[in-house]
Every structure is written in C-alpha cells, then in structure tokens.
C-alpha cells in the first residue's frame, strides 16, 4: 500500500515539475520573441536615421567633425544590430566627404 502511495506521489511530483519547466520555457520563448521584435524595430529606426543623415550630407557635399561623430555612433549601433547593405554603402560615401570646420 505504501509503495502504491509513494509511486503515486512520485508520478504527481514529476508531472508538476514537467508542467513548471514547460511554463518557464514558454515564458522564456515569449520574452525572446519580444526582444527580437524590439531589436527589429530599433534596427529599422537606426536604418532610417542613417539613411536620412547620409543622404543629407551627401547632398550638402561635406560634413563637420561633430556631425561625423554622431553619424559614427548611429552606424556603429546599426552595425551591431545586424544592419548592412544600403546603410553601409551610404555611410562609406559620407566617410569620403570633405570635413569642414563647424560654422564655416
């Protein structure tokens, strides 16, 4: 009789542990999906800002040091999040522009 009770409790305990592990796994997967969506959104925003900034300076024909620092920061964040392609090409074109002193 005691063996039957012990076996029943062991099965119930393992069932509960499996259920808890499953719930934790589901929660972790939802969190990872949310982080992936946030990363995609941030990448899209950085890509837009990089595109806008690069096209502005390419049209202007030059860039100053402070503007270049800001653009460098945008590009580094963009690259770290996995950005490439058009953003990298435009950034390369801006890096080739002449650097002028601020206000001049």
Secondary structure, DSSP 8 states (H G I E B T S, - for coil): -HHHHHHHHHHHHHHHHHHHHHHHHHHHHHHHHHHHHHHHHHHHHHHHHHHHHHHHHHHHTEEEHHHHHHHHHHHHHHHHTT--THHHHHHHHHHTSEEE-TT-
